[in-house]
Amino acid sequence: MGKPSLPGLELAGVLIEFGNLIDRLAGLWRSFGEGSLPRTTFDDQFEDVVVALESWLAARPARSAGRPA
């Protein structure tokens, strides 16, 4: 028997949500690297992205072998 998986539309939503978080992180890093974003703003926004990623991960059921559910 294979690993459990999400239905197609639910999986698509999960992947889009994750992609949006990664896009936020990439844009933030790019703006900081170009010097168009002050350090304090970068720190605040970076923390927001990290908290959002942690929340995203916590909302996902553990599906990999060896990870607690």
N, C-alpha and C positions, 0 to 999 in steps of 0.2 A: 504494500500500500504506500502511496506517495505522501509527500508532505501536505498538510492542509493549506489551502490557498483561499484568497478572497475572490468573490465574484468579480467579473471583469470591470464593471462600472465603479465598484468600491475601490478596487485596486488602482484604477486610473485616478480616482480622486485623491488617494493616498500619495501616489507618485507626483501628481500635480502640486499638492500641498508641499511636499518635500522639495520639489524643484523651485517653488516660489521662495522658500527659505534660503536655498542655496543661491538663487539669483540676488536676494537681498544682501547676503554676505559678500558675494562677488562685487556687487556695485559699491557697497560700503568700502571694501578694501581698495577698489580702484580709485574711488574719490579721495580716500586718505593718501594713497600713494601718489596721486597727482597734486597733492597739496591743497585741494579745494575744500577740505573738511578739517576743521580744527581738531586737535587731539581730544579735547573734552567731549566734543560731539561724537567723534569716532568711538570713544570709550562707552558712552551712554548707549549709542545705537548698537554697538557690538554686543553689549550685555543683553539688550533686548533680543537680538538674534539668537544668542546662546540660550536664553531662557525659552524662547519659542521652540528651538530645536530640542531642548530637554523635554518640554511639554509634548512635542510631537512624538518623541521616542517613548515617553511614558504612556501615551495613548495607544501605542501599537502593542498588540499581544506578542509575547516572545514566541517565535515560531522556529527558531534554529535549535538544532540538537545541542543539548548541554546547557541551554539557557533556561533559567527558571521561568515559569509562566506567571 
